[in-house]
């Protein structure tokens, strides 16, 4: 203990007031300090505020207790026990929010009638009922000047560098007769706690956790508005708010910080407006919490309320997300949807991020399966519409749906959160899981999957150098091969039953769906930003799916069952060239979504605003970018086969001018 920078001995008798102050700390207390022999640390038993007073009393050691030879467990409470042996606590007037104090009625253990009431509470609550002050062991009248000096010192403690939480301590030297007290009615306690003699003020350092400051900033970026609701003094609460970034250093808190009493004095309309802009409520009661929740909900806000006491239960139950502290009461935990085991605000922010990630992963899982299934439907439709040989048979489709697709789809659940997931505004509770833009993306990607699958089979028939290189007419009229031999000169009709085009189509479908799984790592983030190795489970599942495909392709008995045949390196190179554009296509769609599709969205959190995107004519932009991409890539893809392509369609025009007409019912 230090006085003006000089260490002092509290047991010397030089400072009598310290003995009385230590007595109040020990008697107005139901907590203690326990030594954890496993961790070799002292732990609190009871409320943190009261435990701090226990520690203060131990450090002061006002009776000069000899601690030599005591065990670590005894050292934690020895000085408090000495004081508690000198006084006998008869009963306690529990804390109530209206008087903001509690008191203990005590009598000397040595006997006698010199009973006292020791009082502990908020400085403003206790000082209002003080009539005297203890100075150098003397009880002198408390003047307005002295009162103001005490108030100023409390403000200095509460708003200074350390932002100390202050408690006022006092005694009632001539308490009422207990027989005249109604101890069942707490509203009467304020009548018994009067004519108090002010003894002193203790300030407790209750620093916010280091992770609170970045968590507040992260909430603001995510469009989450943080409101601080506390029972502390308003000045202290504001100082803490500035310290954690709730208020800017030079920000005027007028109209943004209210005490519970100031809030009650406002008419309902102004209370509603106050809840729109407030960042801080101090000296509140549980009823205020419920009111604040109601007003916020009336504004369409989704509220998450924290609490730990029995009185917090109504507000926890009323809010959309009630969050109880792990150290809180069973009633508070029962009324809540979520319990913070570590009592850490940063855990709430982490839970929000995890929830957003889970929702995104669910969307990506759906996106992957729907776009892949659309591709399979499109491929079947194209085969029927063009009248070409079957590119995929039922057993192949079952294999893809039940085995090949299943592994990557499951692995998408392990996607890491998007890098900007906490930079986006909260989504509406009524937001559709699949928007119009997402549906367009499903259709665009799915259509390419179907086109590529059928195109791979047609490539083998029309363009592959080691293939039959038949004409488009012959391919689309293959069922007439035996009845119109003049149009199929030097062509063995058995070529239409070759397993190569099926193997090409199945290999492209499997490969393109693996690429599509990579696209599903993130809804809008590029693969350059969110590379595949960010989800090692997805990479492993893709490797396993491709391995299973190689097994059915190169194990003879399985190849026979699936009616496919091994592919050459040239054919595999063609498979990759046909499949890869699905990545380019989705990269373009992601770019448009990131920069334009969401329109002008403003992320608002209190008075903070952050523009996210700016709307342009995205319909035209999408059309132009996709057209340019498709034309450029397919020009590069088909350029080596230009002569074969001209030959295929040129032969059609010479042999049958009507070859591009729709097929008749008989043809099909």
C-alpha positions as CSV (number, residue, x, y, z in Angstrom):
1,X,0.0,0.0,0.0
2,X,1.4,3.4,-1.0
3,X,0.6,6.9,0.1
4,X,1.9,9.8,-2.0
5,X,4.4,7.4,-3.5
6,X,5.6,6.1,-0.1
7,X,5.0,2.6,1.0
8,X,3.2,2.5,4.3
9,X,2.3,0.0,7.0
10,X,-1.4,-0.1,7.4
11,X,-1.1,-1.7,10.9
12,X,1.0,1.1,12.3
13,X,-2.1,3.0,13.5
14,X,-1.0,6.1,11.5
15,X,-4.1,5.7,9.2
16,X,-7.1,4.8,11.3
17,X,-9.5,5.2,8.4
18,X,-7.8,2.3,6.6
19,X,-8.8,-0.1,9.4
20,X,-12.4,0.9,9.1
21,X,-12.3,0.8,5.3
22,X,-10.8,-2.8,5.5
23,X,-13.5,-3.8,8.0
24,X,-16.2,-2.6,5.6
25,X,-14.6,-4.5,2.7
26,X,-14.5,-7.7,4.7
27,X,-17.9,-7.6,6.3
28,X,-19.9,-6.4,3.2
29,X,-18.7,-9.4,1.4
30,X,-19.8,-13.0,0.7
31,X,-17.0,-13.9,-1.6
32,X,-13.5,-15.4,-1.0
33,X,-10.3,-16.4,-2.7
34,X,-9.4,-20.1,-3.2
35,X,-6.0,-21.5,-4.1
36,X,-6.0,-24.0,-7.0
37,X,-3.3,-26.5,-6.1
38,X,-3.4,-28.0,-9.6
39,X,-2.8,-24.8,-11.4
40,X,-1.0,-23.1,-8.5
41,X,-3.0,-19.9,-8.9
42,X,-5.6,-18.1,-6.8
43,X,-9.2,-18.1,-8.1
44,X,-12.3,-16.1,-7.2
45,X,-15.2,-17.7,-5.4
46,X,-18.2,-15.5,-5.8
47,X,-18.6,-12.1,-7.5
48,X,-15.5,-10.6,-9.1
49,X,-16.1,-7.2,-7.4
50,X,-16.4,-8.6,-3.9
51,X,-13.3,-10.8,-4.6
52,X,-11.4,-7.7,-5.4
53,X,-12.3,-6.3,-2.0
54,X,-11.1,-9.5,-0.4
55,X,-7.7,-9.1,-2.1
56,X,-7.5,-5.4,-1.1
57,X,-8.1,-6.4,2.5
58,X,-5.4,-9.0,2.4
59,X,-2.9,-6.5,0.9
60,X,-3.7,-3.9,3.6
61,X,-3.4,-6.3,6.5
62,X,-4.6,-3.6,8.9
63,X,-4.1,-5.8,12.0
64,X,-0.5,-6.9,11.2
65,X,-1.4,-10.6,11.0
66,X,1.6,-12.8,10.9
67,X,1.5,-14.9,7.7
68,X,4.7,-16.8,8.2
69,X,4.3,-20.6,7.8
70,X,0.8,-20.4,6.5
71,X,-0.2,-22.6,3.5
72,X,-1.1,-20.9,0.2
73,X,-4.8,-21.8,0.8
74,X,-4.8,-20.0,4.2
75,X,-2.9,-17.0,2.9
76,X,-5.8,-16.2,0.6
77,X,-8.3,-15.2,3.3
78,X,-6.3,-14.9,6.6
79,X,-6.7,-11.1,7.0
80,X,-10.4,-11.2,6.2
81,X,-10.9,-13.9,8.8
82,X,-9.2,-11.8,11.4
83,X,-11.7,-9.0,10.8
84,X,-14.6,-11.3,10.6
85,X,-13.7,-12.8,14.0
86,X,-13.9,-9.3,15.5
87,X,-17.4,-8.7,14.2
88,X,-20.4,-10.8,14.0
89,X,-22.7,-10.3,11.0
90,X,-26.3,-10.5,12.1
91,X,-28.0,-10.0,8.7
92,X,-27.5,-8.3,5.3
93,X,-29.7,-5.8,3.5
94,X,-29.1,-7.1,0.0
95,X,-28.3,-4.8,-2.9
96,X,-31.2,-3.2,-4.8
97,X,-31.0,-1.0,-7.9
98,X,-33.1,1.7,-6.5
99,X,-30.8,2.6,-3.7
100,X,-27.6,1.2,-5.5
101,X,-26.1,-0.1,-2.3
102,X,-26.1,-3.0,0.2
103,X,-25.3,-3.1,3.9
104,X,-24.4,-5.5,6.7
105,X,-25.7,-5.2,10.3
106,X,-22.8,-6.2,12.6
107,X,-22.1,-6.3,16.4
108,X,-18.7,-6.7,18.1
109,X,-17.8,-10.3,18.8
110,X,-16.5,-9.2,22.2
111,X,-20.0,-8.3,23.2
112,X,-21.6,-5.0,24.0
113,X,-24.3,-2.9,22.2
114,X,-22.1,-0.9,19.9
115,X,-23.7,-2.3,16.7
116,X,-22.9,-0.8,13.4
117,X,-24.1,-1.0,9.8
118,X,-21.4,-1.2,7.2
119,X,-22.5,0.2,3.8
120,X,-21.1,-0.4,0.3
121,X,-22.5,1.0,-3.0
122,X,-22.3,3.3,-5.9
123,X,-20.8,6.7,-5.0
124,X,-23.7,8.8,-6.1
125,X,-26.2,6.4,-4.3
126,X,-24.3,6.4,-1.0
127,X,-23.2,10.1,-0.9
128,X,-26.8,11.2,-1.3
129,X,-27.5,9.6,2.1
130,X,-24.3,10.6,3.9
131,X,-24.5,13.3,6.5
132,X,-21.0,13.0,7.9
133,X,-17.5,12.1,6.8
134,X,-14.7,10.3,8.8
135,X,-11.5,12.5,8.9
136,X,-8.6,11.5,11.1
137,X,-10.8,9.3,13.2
138,X,-13.3,12.1,13.8
139,X,-16.9,12.2,12.5
140,X,-17.5,15.7,11.0
141,X,-20.4,17.1,9.0
142,X,-20.3,16.5,5.3
143,X,-20.5,19.8,3.5
144,X,-21.4,20.5,-0.1
145,X,-17.7,21.4,-0.8
146,X,-16.5,18.1,0.6
147,X,-19.2,16.2,-1.3
148,X,-18.2,17.9,-4.6
149,X,-14.5,17.1,-3.9
150,X,-15.4,13.4,-3.4
151,X,-17.5,13.4,-6.6
152,X,-14.7,15.0,-8.6
153,X,-12.3,12.4,-7.3
154,X,-14.6,9.6,-8.3
155,X,-15.0,11.1,-11.8
156,X,-11.2,11.3,-12.0
157,X,-10.8,7.7,-11.1
158,X,-13.6,6.6,-13.4
159,X,-12.5,8.6,-16.5
160,X,-8.8,8.5,-16.1
161,X,-6.2,6.4,-17.7
162,X,-7.2,3.3,-15.8
163,X,-11.0,3.9,-15.8
164,X,-11.5,2.5,-12.3
165,X,-14.9,1.2,-11.1
166,X,-15.6,3.1,-7.9
167,X,-17.4,2.0,-4.8
168,X,-18.2,4.2,-1.8
169,X,-17.8,2.8,1.7
170,X,-19.5,4.1,4.8
171,X,-20.8,3.2,8.2
172,X,-24.0,3.9,10.2
173,X,-22.8,4.3,13.7
174,X,-26.2,4.3,15.3
175,X,-28.3,2.0,13.2
176,X,-32.1,1.4,13.8
177,X,-33.2,-1.4,16.2
178,X,-33.4,-4.6,14.1
179,X,-36.8,-5.3,15.8
180,X,-38.2,-2.3,14.0
181,X,-36.9,-3.3,10.6
182,X,-39.0,-5.1,8.0
183,X,-36.4,-7.3,6.5
184,X,-38.9,-8.9,4.1
185,X,-39.6,-5.7,2.1
186,X,-36.5,-4.6,0.2
187,X,-38.2,-1.3,-0.7
188,X,-37.9,-0.3,3.0
189,X,-34.1,-0.8,3.1
190,X,-33.4,2.7,1.9
191,X,-35.1,4.0,5.1
192,X,-32.7,2.1,7.3
193,X,-29.6,3.2,5.4
194,X,-29.5,6.8,6.3
195,X,-27.3,9.1,8.4
196,X,-24.3,7.4,6.8
197,X,-20.8,8.4,7.7
198,X,-18.6,8.5,4.5
199,X,-15.4,6.5,5.1
200,X,-13.8,6.3,1.6
201,X,-13.8,5.2,-2.0
202,X,-12.2,2.2,-3.5
203,X,-11.4,2.0,-7.2
204,X,-11.1,-1.3,-9.0
205,X,-9.3,-1.9,-12.3
206,X,-11.6,-3.9,-14.6
207,X,-9.9,-3.7,-17.9
208,X,-11.6,-4.9,-21.1
209,X,-10.0,-7.9,-22.6
210,X,-7.5,-7.2,-25.3
211,X,-9.6,-8.9,-28.0
212,X,-12.6,-6.7,-27.3
213,X,-11.2,-3.7,-29.3
214,X,-10.7,-5.6,-32.6
215,X,-14.0,-7.4,-32.0
216,X,-15.9,-4.1,-31.8
217,X,-14.2,-2.9,-35.0
218,X,-15.1,-6.2,-36.7
219,X,-18.7,-5.9,-35.7
220,X,-18.8,-2.4,-37.2
221,X,-17.3,-3.7,-40.4
222,X,-19.9,-6.5,-40.5
223,X,-22.8,-4.1,-40.0
224,X,-23.5,-5.2,-36.4
225,X,-24.3,-2.4,-34.0
226,X,-22.9,-2.8,-30.5
227,X,-24.7,-1.2,-27.6
228,X,-23.1,-1.2,-24.2
229,X,-25.6,-1.7,-21.3
230,X,-24.0,-1.5,-17.9
231,X,-24.8,-0.8,-14.3
232,X,-21.6,1.3,-14.0
233,X,-21.4,5.0,-13.5
234,X,-22.1,6.9,-16.8
235,X,-18.7,8.7,-16.8
236,X,-16.8,5.5,-16.2
237,X,-18.9,3.6,-18.8
238,X,-18.2,6.4,-21.4
239,X,-14.5,6.2,-20.6
240,X,-14.5,2.5,-21.1
241,X,-16.5,2.9,-24.3
242,X,-13.9,5.2,-25.7
243,X,-11.2,2.8,-24.6
244,X,-12.7,-0.1,-26.5
245,X,-13.6,1.9,-29.6
246,X,-17.3,2.2,-29.1
247,X,-16.9,6.0,-29.1
248,X,-14.2,7.8,-31.0
249,X,-11.7,9.7,-28.8
250,X,-13.2,13.1,-29.7
251,X,-16.8,12.0,-30.3
252,X,-19.5,13.8,-28.5
253,X,-21.6,11.3,-26.6
254,X,-24.6,13.7,-26.3
255,X,-27.7,11.8,-27.4
256,X,-25.7,8.6,-27.6
257,X,-25.3,7.8,-23.9
258,X,-28.0,7.7,-21.4
259,X,-28.5,6.6,-17.8
260,X,-31.5,4.5,-16.9
261,X,-33.1,7.5,-15.2
262,X,-32.5,9.8,-18.2
263,X,-34.0,7.2,-20.4
264,X,-37.1,6.9,-18.2
265,X,-37.6,10.7,-18.2
266,X,-38.0,10.7,-22.0
267,X,-41.4,10.3,-23.6
268,X,-42.0,7.0,-25.5
269,X,-41.3,8.6,-28.9
270,X,-37.9,10.0,-27.8
271,X,-37.1,6.7,-26.1
272,X,-37.6,5.0,-29.5
273,X,-35.4,7.6,-31.2
274,X,-32.8,7.2,-28.5
275,X,-32.6,3.5,-29.1
276,X,-31.9,4.2,-32.8
277,X,-28.7,6.2,-32.1
278,X,-27.6,5.2,-28.6
279,X,-24.3,3.4,-28.0
280,X,-24.4,3.3,-24.3
281,X,-26.9,2.9,-21.4
282,X,-25.5,3.2,-17.9
283,X,-27.0,2.6,-14.4
284,X,-29.7,0.5,-15.9
285,X,-32.2,-1.9,-14.4
286,X,-33.4,-5.2,-15.9
287,X,-36.6,-3.5,-17.0
288,X,-34.6,-1.1,-19.1
289,X,-33.0,-4.0,-21.0
290,X,-36.5,-5.3,-21.9
291,X,-37.6,-1.9,-23.1
292,X,-34.5,-1.4,-25.2
293,X,-35.0,-4.8,-26.9
294,X,-38.7,-3.9,-27.6
295,X,-37.8,-0.6,-29.2
296,X,-35.0,-2.1,-31.3
297,X,-37.3,-4.9,-32.5
298,X,-39.9,-2.2,-33.4
299,X,-37.3,-0.7,-35.7
300,X,-36.9,-4.1,-37.5
301,X,-33.6,-4.9,-35.8
302,X,-32.5,-8.4,-34.9
303,X,-31.3,-8.2,-31.3
304,X,-28.8,-10.3,-29.4
305,X,-28.8,-9.6,-25.6
306,X,-26.2,-10.7,-23.1
307,X,-26.9,-11.2,-19.4
308,X,-25.9,-13.3,-16.4
309,X,-28.4,-12.6,-13.6
310,X,-31.9,-13.8,-12.7
311,X,-33.3,-10.3,-13.5
312,X,-31.8,-10.5,-17.0
313,X,-34.0,-13.5,-18.0
314,X,-37.0,-11.5,-19.4
315,X,-34.7,-9.5,-21.8
316,X,-32.8,-12.6,-22.7
317,X,-36.0,-14.4,-23.5
318,X,-37.5,-11.5,-25.4
319,X,-34.5,-10.9,-27.7
320,X,-34.0,-13.1,-30.9
321,X,-30.7,-14.4,-29.5
322,X,-30.3,-14.5,-25.7
323,X,-26.7,-15.0,-24.7
324,X,-26.0,-16.0,-21.1
325,X,-22.6,-15.9,-19.5
326,X,-21.0,-19.2,-18.5
327,X,-20.6,-17.9,-15.0
328,X,-24.2,-16.7,-14.9
329,X,-27.2,-18.1,-13.1
330,X,-29.1,-21.2,-14.2
331,X,-32.2,-19.0,-14.8
332,X,-30.3,-16.8,-17.3
333,X,-28.8,-19.9,-19.1
334,X,-32.3,-21.5,-19.4
335,X,-33.7,-18.3,-20.9
336,X,-31.0,-18.0,-23.5
337,X,-30.3,-19.6,-26.8
338,X,-26.5,-19.5,-26.4
339,X,-24.2,-19.7,-23.4
340,X,-20.7,-18.2,-23.5
341,X,-18.5,-20.7,-21.7
342,X,-15.6,-18.2,-21.5
343,X,-17.6,-15.0,-20.9
344,X,-15.8,-13.4,-23.8
345,X,-17.4,-10.9,-26.2
346,X,-15.0,-11.9,-28.9
347,X,-16.6,-15.4,-28.8
348,X,-19.9,-13.8,-30.0
349,X,-18.1,-12.2,-33.0
350,X,-16.5,-15.6,-33.7
351,X,-19.9,-17.3,-33.6
352,X,-21.3,-14.7,-36.0
353,X,-18.5,-15.4,-38.4
354,X,-18.9,-19.2,-38.0
355,X,-22.7,-18.8,-38.6
356,X,-22.1,-16.8,-41.8
357,X,-19.6,-19.4,-43.0
358,X,-22.0,-22.3,-42.3
359,X,-24.7,-20.5,-44.3
360,X,-22.4,-19.8,-47.2
361,X,-21.2,-23.4,-47.2
362,X,-24.8,-24.6,-47.3
363,X,-25.4,-22.3,-50.3
364,X,-22.2,-23.6,-52.0
365,X,-23.3,-27.2,-51.4
366,X,-26.6,-26.5,-53.0
367,X,-25.1,-24.5,-55.8
368,X,-22.7,-27.4,-56.7
369,X,-25.3,-30.1,-56.7
370,X,-27.9,-28.1,-58.6
371,X,-25.6,-26.8,-61.3
372,X,-24.1,-30.3,-61.8
373,X,-27.6,-31.8,-62.0
374,X,-28.7,-29.1,-64.4
375,X,-25.7,-30.1,-66.6
376,X,-26.8,-33.7,-66.6
377,X,-30.4,-32.8,-67.6
378,X,-29.1,-30.5,-70.3
379,X,-26.9,-33.2,-71.7
380,X,-29.8,-35.7,-71.9
381,X,-32.0,-33.0,-73.5
382,X,-29.4,-32.1,-76.1
383,X,-28.8,-35.8,-77.1
384,X,-32.5,-36.2,-77.7
385,X,-32.9,-32.8,-79.5
386,X,-29.9,-33.4,-81.8
387,X,-30.7,-37.1,-82.4
388,X,-27.1,-38.2,-81.8
389,X,-26.1,-41.5,-80.1
390,X,-26.6,-41.7,-76.4
391,X,-23.7,-39.9,-74.7
392,X,-24.4,-41.1,-71.1
393,X,-26.2,-44.3,-70.1
394,X,-28.2,-44.7,-66.9
395,X,-25.5,-46.6,-65.0
396,X,-23.0,-43.9,-65.7
397,X,-25.4,-41.1,-64.5
398,X,-26.0,-43.1,-61.3
399,X,-22.3,-43.5,-60.7
400,X,-21.7,-39.8,-61.1
401,X,-24.6,-38.8,-58.9
402,X,-24.1,-41.4,-56.1
403,X,-20.3,-41.7,-56.0
404,X,-18.4,-39.1,-57.9
405,X,-20.4,-36.0,-56.9
406,X,-21.0,-37.1,-53.3
407,X,-17.4,-36.8,-52.0
408,X,-16.7,-33.2,-53.1
409,X,-20.3,-32.1,-52.1
410,X,-19.6,-33.4,-48.5
411,X,-16.1,-31.7,-48.4
412,X,-17.7,-28.3,-49.3
413,X,-19.0,-28.3,-45.7
414,X,-15.4,-27.7,-44.6
415,X,-14.9,-24.6,-46.7
416,X,-13.1,-21.8,-44.7
417,X,-14.9,-18.5,-44.3
418,X,-14.6,-16.0,-47.2
419,X,-12.0,-13.4,-46.7
420,X,-14.6,-10.7,-46.8
421,X,-17.3,-12.5,-44.8
422,X,-17.2,-10.0,-42.0
423,X,-17.1,-7.0,-44.4
424,X,-20.6,-7.7,-45.6
425,X,-23.8,-6.3,-44.1
426,X,-26.2,-8.7,-42.4
427,X,-28.6,-10.5,-44.6
428,X,-32.3,-10.1,-44.1
429,X,-34.1,-12.9,-42.1
430,X,-36.5,-13.2,-45.0
431,X,-33.9,-13.4,-47.7
432,X,-34.4,-16.2,-50.2
433,X,-31.8,-18.9,-50.3
434,X,-31.6,-18.8,-54.1
435,X,-31.8,-15.3,-55.6
436,X,-32.5,-14.6,-59.3
437,X,-28.8,-14.0,-59.9
438,X,-27.9,-17.3,-58.2
439,X,-30.5,-19.1,-60.3
440,X,-29.0,-17.5,-63.4
441,X,-25.5,-18.7,-62.3
442,X,-26.9,-22.2,-61.8
443,X,-28.3,-22.2,-65.3
444,X,-25.2,-20.7,-66.9
445,X,-22.8,-23.2,-65.3
446,X,-25.2,-26.1,-65.7
447,X,-25.8,-25.3,-69.4
448,X,-22.1,-25.3,-70.0
449,X,-21.7,-28.7,-68.2
450,X,-24.4,-30.2,-70.5
451,X,-23.0,-28.6,-73.6
452,X,-19.4,-29.7,-72.8
453,X,-20.5,-33.3,-72.0
454,X,-22.4,-33.7,-75.3
455,X,-19.7,-31.7,-77.2
456,X,-17.0,-34.2,-76.0
457,X,-18.9,-37.1,-77.6
458,X,-19.4,-35.1,-80.8
459,X,-15.7,-34.1,-80.9
460,X,-14.8,-37.7,-81.0
461,X,-17.2,-38.4,-83.9
462,X,-16.5,-35.2,-85.9
463,X,-13.1,-33.8,-85.2
464,X,-10.8,-36.3,-83.6
465,X,-8.0,-37.4,-85.9
466,X,-8.1,-41.0,-84.8
467,X,-11.9,-41.0,-84.8
468,X,-14.3,-41.7,-87.6
469,X,-14.5,-38.0,-88.6
470,X,-18.0,-38.4,-89.9
471,X,-20.3,-35.5,-91.0
472,X,-22.8,-33.7,-88.8
473,X,-25.6,-35.1,-91.0
474,X,-24.3,-38.6,-90.5
475,X,-24.0,-38.1,-86.7
476,X,-27.5,-36.7,-86.3
477,X,-29.1,-39.3,-88.6
478,X,-27.1,-42.2,-87.3
479,X,-30.3,-44.4,-87.0
480,X,-30.6,-44.2,-90.8
481,X,-27.2,-45.7,-91.4
482,X,-28.5,-49.1,-92.5
483,X,-31.5,-47.9,-94.4
484,X,-29.7,-45.0,-96.3
485,X,-26.3,-46.5,-97.3
486,X,-25.9,-43.9,-100.0
487,X,-25.4,-41.2,-97.2
488,X,-23.1,-43.4,-95.1
489,X,-20.6,-44.5,-97.8
490,X,-17.5,-46.3,-96.5
491,X,-18.8,-46.1,-92.9
492,X,-19.3,-49.0,-90.6
493,X,-22.5,-48.5,-88.7
494,X,-21.0,-50.2,-85.7
495,X,-19.0,-47.0,-85.1
496,X,-22.1,-45.5,-83.5
497,X,-21.9,-48.1,-80.8
498,X,-18.2,-47.4,-80.0
499,X,-17.4,-46.9,-76.3
500,X,-15.0,-44.0,-76.9
501,X,-17.6,-41.2,-77.2
502,X,-19.3,-42.5,-73.9
503,X,-15.9,-42.5,-72.2
504,X,-15.2,-39.0,-73.5
505,X,-18.6,-37.7,-72.3
506,X,-18.3,-39.4,-68.9
507,X,-14.7,-38.2,-68.4
508,X,-15.7,-34.6,-69.3
509,X,-18.7,-34.7,-67.0
510,X,-16.6,-36.0,-64.1
511,X,-13.7,-33.6,-64.7
512,X,-15.9,-30.6,-65.2
513,X,-17.8,-31.3,-62.0
514,X,-14.5,-31.5,-60.1
515,X,-13.6,-28.1,-61.5
516,X,-17.1,-27.0,-60.5
517,X,-16.4,-28.1,-57.0
518,X,-13.3,-25.9,-56.9
519,X,-15.5,-23.0,-58.1
520,X,-17.7,-23.7,-55.0
521,X,-14.9,-22.9,-52.6
522,X,-16.4,-19.4,-52.4
523,X,-19.5,-17.8,-53.6
524,X,-17.8,-14.7,-55.0
525,X,-14.1,-14.9,-54.2
526,X,-11.7,-15.8,-57.1
527,X,-9.7,-19.0,-57.0
528,X,-6.6,-16.8,-57.1
529,X,-7.7,-15.4,-53.7
530,X,-9.3,-18.6,-52.3
531,X,-7.0,-21.3,-53.7
532,X,-7.9,-25.0,-53.5
533,X,-5.5,-25.8,-50.7
534,X,-7.6,-23.7,-48.4
535,X,-9.9,-26.7,-48.1
536,X,-7.6,-29.7,-48.1
537,X,-10.7,-32.0,-47.6
538,X,-12.0,-30.8,-50.9
539,X,-8.7,-31.4,-52.7
540,X,-8.6,-34.9,-51.2
541,X,-12.2,-35.7,-52.2
542,X,-11.5,-34.5,-55.7
543,X,-8.4,-36.7,-55.9
544,X,-10.4,-39.7,-54.6
545,X,-13.3,-39.1,-57.0
546,X,-10.9,-38.9,-60.0
547,X,-9.1,-42.1,-58.7
548,X,-12.4,-43.9,-58.7
549,X,-13.1,-42.7,-62.2
550,X,-9.7,-44.0,-63.4
551,X,-10.6,-47.4,-61.7
552,X,-13.8,-47.8,-63.7
553,X,-12.0,-46.5,-66.8
554,X,-8.9,-48.7,-66.8
555,X,-10.1,-51.9,-64.9
556,X,-11.4,-54.0,-67.8
557,X,-14.3,-55.7,-66.0
558,X,-15.6,-52.3,-64.7
559,X,-15.1,-50.6,-68.0
560,X,-17.3,-53.4,-69.5
561,X,-20.0,-52.8,-66.9
562,X,-20.0,-49.0,-67.5
563,X,-19.7,-49.4,-71.3
564,X,-16.6,-47.2,-71.6
565,X,-13.0,-47.7,-72.7
566,X,-9.6,-46.3,-71.7
567,X,-8.6,-42.9,-73.2
568,X,-5.4,-41.9,-74.8
569,X,-3.3,-38.9,-73.7
570,X,-4.6,-36.9,-76.7
571,X,-8.2,-37.7,-75.6
572,X,-7.4,-36.7,-72.0
573,X,-5.9,-33.4,-73.2
574,X,-9.1,-32.8,-75.1
575,X,-11.1,-33.6,-71.9
576,X,-9.2,-31.0,-70.0
577,X,-9.5,-28.3,-72.7
578,X,-13.3,-28.9,-72.9
579,X,-13.7,-28.9,-69.1
580,X,-11.5,-26.0,-68.0
581,X,-13.8,-23.2,-69.4
582,X,-16.2,-23.9,-66.5
583,X,-13.6,-22.2,-64.2
584,X,-13.2,-19.2,-66.5
585,X,-17.0,-18.9,-66.8
586,X,-17.5,-18.9,-63.1
587,X,-14.6,-16.5,-62.5
588,X,-16.4,-14.0,-64.8
589,X,-19.7,-14.5,-62.9
590,X,-17.9,-14.1,-59.6
591,X,-16.2,-10.9,-60.8
592,X,-19.6,-9.5,-61.9
593,X,-21.2,-10.5,-58.6
594,X,-18.4,-9.0,-56.5
595,X,-18.5,-5.6,-58.3
596,X,-21.9,-5.1,-59.7
597,X,-24.7,-7.5,-59.1
598,X,-25.3,-6.7,-55.4
599,X,-26.0,-3.1,-56.4
600,X,-25.4,-0.2,-54.1
601,X,-25.4,-1.7,-50.6
602,X,-24.5,0.4,-47.6
603,X,-23.3,-1.4,-44.5
604,X,-24.7,0.6,-41.5
605,X,-23.8,0.2,-37.9
606,X,-25.0,3.1,-35.8
607,X,-23.6,6.2,-37.4
608,X,-21.0,4.3,-39.3
609,X,-21.6,3.8,-43.1
610,X,-19.6,1.8,-45.6
611,X,-20.5,1.7,-49.3
612,X,-20.0,-1.8,-50.5
613,X,-20.8,-1.8,-54.2
614,X,-22.0,0.4,-57.0
615,X,-24.7,-0.6,-59.5
616,X,-24.2,-0.4,-63.2
617,X,-26.1,-2.0,-66.1
618,X,-25.0,-5.5,-65.2
619,X,-27.2,-7.2,-67.8
620,X,-25.3,-5.8,-70.7
621,X,-22.0,-6.3,-68.9
622,X,-22.7,-9.9,-68.2
623,X,-23.7,-10.5,-71.8
624,X,-20.6,-8.8,-73.2
625,X,-18.1,-10.5,-70.9
626,X,-19.6,-14.0,-71.3
627,X,-19.8,-13.6,-75.1
628,X,-16.2,-12.4,-75.3
629,X,-15.0,-15.3,-73.1
630,X,-16.9,-17.9,-75.0
631,X,-15.9,-16.7,-78.5
632,X,-12.3,-16.3,-77.6
633,X,-11.9,-19.7,-75.8
634,X,-13.8,-21.7,-78.4
635,X,-11.9,-20.1,-81.2
636,X,-8.7,-21.2,-79.6
637,X,-10.2,-24.7,-78.9
638,X,-11.6,-25.3,-82.4
639,X,-8.9,-23.6,-84.4
640,X,-6.8,-26.9,-84.8
641,X,-9.9,-28.7,-86.1
642,X,-11.1,-25.9,-88.5
643,X,-10.6,-28.0,-91.6
644,X,-12.3,-31.0,-90.1
645,X,-15.2,-28.8,-89.0
646,X,-15.6,-27.3,-92.4
647,X,-15.4,-30.7,-93.9
648,X,-18.1,-32.1,-91.6
649,X,-20.6,-29.3,-92.3
650,X,-19.6,-28.8,-95.9
651,X,-20.3,-32.4,-96.6
652,X,-23.8,-31.9,-95.1
653,X,-24.6,-29.0,-97.4
654,X,-23.5,-31.0,-100.5
655,X,-25.1,-34.3,-99.7
656,X,-28.3,-33.1,-98.1
657,X,-29.3,-29.4,-98.1
658,X,-32.0,-30.0,-95.6
659,X,-29.7,-31.6,-93.0
660,X,-30.2,-28.8,-90.5
661,X,-34.0,-29.1,-90.5
662,X,-35.7,-30.6,-87.5
663,X,-36.0,-34.4,-87.5
664,X,-39.3,-36.0,-88.3
665,X,-41.1,-38.2,-85.8
666,X,-39.9,-41.2,-87.8
667,X,-36.3,-40.2,-87.5
668,X,-36.5,-40.1,-83.8
